[in-house]
Amino acid sequence: MSSSTPEADPLVRIAHVGKSFGQTPVLRDVSLDVRRGEVVGILGPSGSGKSTLLRLINHLEELDAGEIRVDGVLVGYREHRGRLYELRPREVAARRRDLGMVFQRFHLFGHMTALENVAEAPIRVLGTPRHEARADALRLLEQVGLADRAGVYPAQLSGGQQQRVAIARALAMRPKVMLFDEPTSALDPELVGEVLGVMRRLAEEGMTMIVVTHEIAFAREVCDRVVFMADGVVVEEGAPERVIDAPQHERTRAFLQRIAG
């Protein structure tokens, strides 16, 4: 009898994933497990497939090979007789609820206040009563340090504030996993810290997170595990002190030297 339990199984299982755009392979046989409560940082040069991997997890792109499961369930597909078939858009949206995603750009609705941006998806997608969704949105804005900006429109917010609203919006759907695609890359340097501070607190609270980032200090301090990717493959992975401070592969060492330089 298997001793496996839901708590012991990976929350995210990426198995032999491949993806090409036209004739160009972007991901090649990538496999990665993420445990519940784990923070995994993904490092690598531009074009290494990091962002594409996140988009595949959230089924914003279609797989060419392999499979991805979140909490044991395929995202975007159903399996029949050993083959995967893409789900209808409504079914995809339902399975995507377990995943919160924060992009490089904030993608807030410009005609809605910060509070309305956060409350909108629970009202429309989950059917949460408006007064409950707004109360929860206010709580989340307080969590990211923006309760006093609830009635403000995105154009009146700094980039760091907009990204914090975007994090609150993703959290409003109560996801099992948060995906961050270089969430500070579009920010002025002085605004980076406020976004990373929110992410640190989420990690301390036990949120499962997969973070594509070039913030090496954040990866070293916050991530439980670091994955280095190049040319569409996982080159090496392990604890931050091993991958960042004592990398085994020349590609990893060269990348970190460029970042440090």
CORTAQUI-V300476 format. One record per pair of residues at least 12 apart in sequence whose C-alpha atoms are under 8 Angstrom apart, sorted by sequence separation. I is the first residue (numbers start at 1). J is the second residue. D is the distance in Angstrom with one decimal. If there is no record, write none. Layout:
i=I j=J d=D
i=I j=J d=D
This chain:
i=16 j=28 d=7.6
i=17 j=29 d=4.9
i=18 j=30 d=6.7
i=56 j=68 d=8.0
i=138 j=150 d=7.0
i=183 j=195 d=7.9
i=184 j=196 d=7.9
i=225 j=237 d=7.0
i=226 j=238 d=5.6
i=236 j=248 d=7.7
i=244 j=256 d=7.4
i=16 j=29 d=4.2
i=17 j=30 d=4.9
i=120 j=133 d=7.9
i=225 j=238 d=5.3
i=226 j=239 d=6.0
i=236 j=249 d=7.2
i=15 j=29 d=7.7
i=16 j=30 d=4.9
i=17 j=31 d=6.5
i=119 j=133 d=5.2
i=225 j=239 d=4.6
i=226 j=240 d=5.5
i=235 j=249 d=7.3
i=15 j=30 d=6.6
i=16 j=31 d=5.1
i=76 j=91 d=7.5
i=77 j=92 d=7.7
i=119 j=134 d=5.5
i=146 j=161 d=7.5
i=224 j=239 d=6.2
i=225 j=240 d=5.8
i=228 j=243 d=7.8
i=14 j=30 d=7.2
i=15 j=31 d=4.5
i=59 j=75 d=6.5
i=76 j=92 d=4.9
i=118 j=134 d=8.0
i=224 j=240 d=6.9
i=227 j=243 d=7.8
i=235 j=251 d=7.8
i=236 j=252 d=7.9
i=14 j=31 d=5.0
i=15 j=32 d=6.7
i=58 j=75 d=7.1
i=59 j=76 d=5.8
i=75 j=92 d=6.9
i=119 j=136 d=7.6
i=223 j=240 d=6.9
i=226 j=243 d=6.6
i=235 j=252 d=7.6
i=13 j=31 d=7.7
i=14 j=32 d=5.0
i=57 j=75 d=7.2
i=116 j=134 d=7.5
i=119 j=137 d=5.4
i=146 j=164 d=7.9
i=226 j=244 d=7.9
i=13 j=32 d=6.2
i=14 j=33 d=6.1
i=76 j=95 d=7.1
i=115 j=134 d=6.9
i=118 j=137 d=5.5
i=146 j=165 d=7.8
i=203 j=222 d=7.2
i=221 j=240 d=8.0
i=13 j=33 d=4.6
i=75 j=95 d=5.9
i=76 j=96 d=7.9
i=144 j=164 d=6.1
i=163 j=183 d=7.4
i=220 j=240 d=5.1
i=12 j=33 d=5.7
i=13 j=34 d=6.5
i=26 j=47 d=7.6
i=27 j=48 d=7.9
i=75 j=96 d=6.8
i=116 j=137 d=8.0
i=144 j=165 d=7.6
i=219 j=240 d=6.9
i=220 j=241 d=6.8
i=230 j=251 d=7.7
i=11 j=33 d=7.6
i=12 j=34 d=5.0
i=26 j=48 d=7.1
i=27 j=49 d=5.8
i=115 j=137 d=6.0
i=196 j=218 d=7.4
i=200 j=222 d=6.5
i=10 j=33 d=5.8
i=11 j=34 d=5.9
i=12 j=35 d=6.8
i=26 j=49 d=5.5
i=115 j=138 d=6.5
i=144 j=167 d=8.0
i=10 j=34 d=5.4
i=11 j=35 d=5.2
i=141 j=165 d=6.9
i=144 j=168 d=6.9
i=220 j=244 d=7.1
i=228 j=252 d=6.7
i=10 j=35 d=4.5
i=11 j=36 d=5.4
i=27 j=52 d=7.9
i=143 j=168 d=8.0
i=9 j=35 d=7.1
i=10 j=36 d=6.6
i=26 j=52 d=7.7
i=27 j=53 d=7.6
i=115 j=141 d=7.5
i=8 j=35 d=7.8
i=141 j=168 d=6.2
i=159 j=186 d=7.9
i=160 j=187 d=6.5
i=70 j=98 d=7.8
i=140 j=168 d=5.5
i=159 j=187 d=6.0
i=216 j=244 d=7.9
i=7 j=36 d=7.2
i=159 j=188 d=7.7
i=178 j=207 d=7.3
i=180 j=209 d=7.5
i=182 j=211 d=7.1
i=184 j=213 d=8.0
i=177 j=207 d=6.9
i=178 j=208 d=6.3
i=179 j=209 d=5.9
i=180 j=210 d=6.3
i=181 j=211 d=6.3
i=182 j=212 d=5.2
i=183 j=213 d=7.5
i=137 j=168 d=7.5
i=140 j=171 d=7.6
i=160 j=191 d=5.2
i=164 j=195 d=6.2
i=176 j=207 d=7.5
i=177 j=208 d=5.0
i=178 j=209 d=4.8
i=179 j=210 d=5.0
i=180 j=211 d=4.7
i=181 j=212 d=5.0
i=182 j=213 d=4.7
i=137 j=169 d=7.8
i=140 j=172 d=7.3
i=159 j=191 d=7.3
i=160 j=192 d=6.8
i=163 j=195 d=7.0
i=176 j=208 d=6.8
i=177 j=209 d=5.7
i=178 j=210 d=6.4
i=179 j=211 d=6.0
i=180 j=212 d=6.0
i=181 j=213 d=7.0
i=182 j=214 d=7.2
i=59 j=92 d=7.7
i=177 j=210 d=7.7
i=160 j=194 d=6.6
i=164 j=198 d=7.5
i=114 j=149 d=7.0
i=115 j=150 d=4.8
i=137 j=172 d=6.7
i=160 j=195 d=6.2
i=29 j=65 d=7.9
i=114 j=150 d=5.1
i=115 j=151 d=6.3
i=136 j=172 d=7.3
i=29 j=66 d=7.6
i=59 j=96 d=7.7
i=113 j=150 d=6.7
i=114 j=151 d=6.1
i=58 j=96 d=6.3
i=113 j=151 d=5.3
i=114 j=152 d=5.9
i=113 j=152 d=5.1
i=114 j=153 d=6.0
i=113 j=153 d=4.3
i=114 j=154 d=6.7
i=58 j=99 d=6.6
i=112 j=153 d=6.1
i=113 j=154 d=6.8
i=111 j=153 d=7.0
i=112 j=154 d=7.7
i=19 j=62 d=8.0
i=58 j=101 d=7.8
i=110 j=153 d=6.6
i=19 j=63 d=5.9
i=20 j=64 d=7.1
i=110 j=154 d=5.7
i=18 j=63 d=6.6
i=19 j=64 d=5.0
i=109 j=154 d=7.6
i=110 j=155 d=6.9
i=214 j=259 d=7.9
i=17 j=63 d=7.1
i=18 j=64 d=5.5
i=19 j=65 d=6.8
i=108 j=154 d=6.9
i=17 j=64 d=7.4
i=18 j=65 d=4.6
i=118 j=165 d=7.1
i=126 j=173 d=8.0
i=17 j=65 d=5.2
i=18 j=66 d=6.4
i=117 j=165 d=7.8
i=118 j=166 d=7.6
i=121 j=169 d=7.9
i=16 j=65 d=6.9
i=17 j=66 d=4.2
i=16 j=66 d=4.7
i=17 j=67 d=6.1
i=118 j=168 d=6.3
i=119 j=169 d=7.3
i=122 j=172 d=6.7
i=15 j=66 d=5.6
i=16 j=67 d=6.9
i=17 j=68 d=7.7
i=114 j=165 d=6.4
i=118 j=169 d=4.1
i=121 j=172 d=7.7
i=122 j=173 d=6.1
i=14 j=66 d=7.8
i=15 j=67 d=5.5
i=117 j=169 d=6.6
i=118 j=170 d=7.7
i=121 j=173 d=7.2
i=14 j=67 d=6.2
i=15 j=68 d=6.3
i=119 j=172 d=7.1
i=14 j=68 d=4.6
i=108 j=162 d=7.5
i=118 j=172 d=6.4
i=144 j=198 d=6.0
i=13 j=68 d=5.7
i=14 j=69 d=6.7
i=12 j=68 d=7.3
i=13 j=69 d=5.2
i=106 j=162 d=6.3
i=12 j=69 d=5.8
i=13 j=70 d=6.5
i=106 j=163 d=5.6
i=11 j=69 d=7.9
i=12 j=70 d=4.6
i=105 j=163 d=7.8
i=108 j=166 d=6.8
i=11 j=70 d=5.6
i=12 j=71 d=6.3
i=13 j=72 d=7.9
i=107 j=166 d=7.6
i=11 j=71 d=4.7
i=12 j=72 d=7.8
i=106 j=166 d=6.0
i=10 j=71 d=7.2
i=11 j=72 d=7.2
i=102 j=163 d=8.0
i=102 j=166 d=6.5
i=6 j=71 d=7.9
i=102 j=167 d=6.2
i=102 j=170 d=7.0
i=101 j=170 d=6.2
i=100 j=170 d=4.8
i=100 j=171 d=6.5
i=100 j=173 d=7.3
i=100 j=174 d=7.9
i=98 j=173 d=7.8
i=100 j=175 d=5.5
i=97 j=173 d=6.6
i=98 j=174 d=7.2
i=99 j=175 d=5.0
i=100 j=176 d=7.8
i=102 j=178 d=7.7
i=97 j=174 d=7.9
i=98 j=175 d=4.3
i=99 j=176 d=6.1
i=100 j=177 d=6.2
i=101 j=178 d=5.8
i=102 j=179 d=6.2
i=103 j=180 d=6.3
i=104 j=181 d=5.9
i=97 j=175 d=6.3
i=98 j=176 d=5.0
i=99 j=177 d=5.1
i=100 j=178 d=4.7
i=101 j=179 d=4.6
i=102 j=180 d=4.9
i=103 j=181 d=5.1
i=104 j=182 d=5.5
i=105 j=183 d=7.6
i=98 j=177 d=6.4
i=99 j=178 d=5.9
i=100 j=179 d=6.0
i=101 j=180 d=5.9
i=102 j=181 d=6.2
i=103 j=182 d=6.9
i=104 j=183 d=4.7
i=99 j=179 d=7.1
i=101 j=181 d=7.7
i=103 j=183 d=5.8
i=104 j=184 d=6.7
i=102 j=183 d=6.5
i=104 j=185 d=6.2
i=105 j=186 d=6.6
i=104 j=186 d=6.0
i=54 j=179 d=6.8
i=54 j=181 d=7.2
i=51 j=181 d=6.2
i=51 j=212 d=7.0
i=50 j=212 d=6.5
i=39 j=203 d=6.8
i=37 j=203 d=7.7
i=38 j=206 d=7.5
i=39 j=207 d=7.7
i=42 j=210 d=7.4
i=37 j=206 d=4.8
i=38 j=207 d=7.4
i=39 j=208 d=5.7
i=40 j=209 d=6.2
i=41 j=210 d=5.9
i=42 j=211 d=6.0
i=43 j=212 d=6.2
i=37 j=207 d=5.3
i=38 j=208 d=5.1
i=39 j=209 d=4.7
i=40 j=210 d=4.9
i=41 j=211 d=4.7
i=42 j=212 d=4.7
i=43 j=213 d=6.0
i=44 j=214 d=7.8
i=36 j=207 d=7.9
i=37 j=208 d=4.3
i=38 j=209 d=6.5
i=39 j=210 d=6.0
i=40 j=211 d=6.2
i=41 j=212 d=5.9
i=42 j=213 d=6.4
i=43 j=214 d=6.4
i=36 j=208 d=5.7
i=37 j=209 d=7.5
i=39 j=211 d=7.5
i=41 j=213 d=6.8
i=35 j=208 d=7.6
i=41 j=219 d=5.9
i=50 j=229 d=7.0
i=49 j=229 d=7.3
i=48 j=229 d=5.9
i=49 j=230 d=7.4
i=41 j=223 d=5.9
i=48 j=230 d=4.4
i=49 j=231 d=7.1
i=50 j=232 d=7.9
i=39 j=222 d=7.3
i=40 j=223 d=5.5
i=41 j=224 d=8.0
i=43 j=226 d=7.3
i=47 j=230 d=7.7
i=48 j=231 d=4.7
i=49 j=232 d=5.0
i=39 j=223 d=4.9
i=40 j=224 d=6.0
i=41 j=225 d=6.4
i=42 j=226 d=5.9
i=43 j=227 d=6.1
i=44 j=228 d=5.5
i=45 j=229 d=7.6
i=47 j=231 d=7.0
i=48 j=232 d=5.0
i=49 j=233 d=7.8
i=38 j=223 d=7.7
i=39 j=224 d=5.3
i=40 j=225 d=5.0
i=41 j=226 d=4.7
i=42 j=227 d=4.8
i=43 j=228 d=4.8
i=44 j=229 d=4.9
i=45 j=230 d=6.6
i=47 j=232 d=7.9
i=48 j=233 d=7.5
i=38 j=224 d=6.2
i=39 j=225 d=6.7
i=40 j=226 d=5.7
i=41 j=227 d=6.1
i=42 j=228 d=5.9
i=43 j=229 d=6.2
i=44 j=230 d=5.8
i=38 j=225 d=7.9
i=40 j=227 d=7.3
i=42 j=229 d=7.2
i=30 j=232 d=7.7
i=30 j=233 d=5.9
i=31 j=234 d=8.0
i=27 j=231 d=7.5
i=28 j=232 d=5.5
i=29 j=233 d=7.0
i=30 j=234 d=6.5
i=26 j=231 d=7.1
i=27 j=232 d=4.0
i=28 j=233 d=5.7
i=26 j=232 d=5.1
i=27 j=233 d=6.2
i=25 j=232 d=7.3
i=44 j=252 d=8.0
i=45 j=255 d=7.0
i=44 j=255 d=7.2
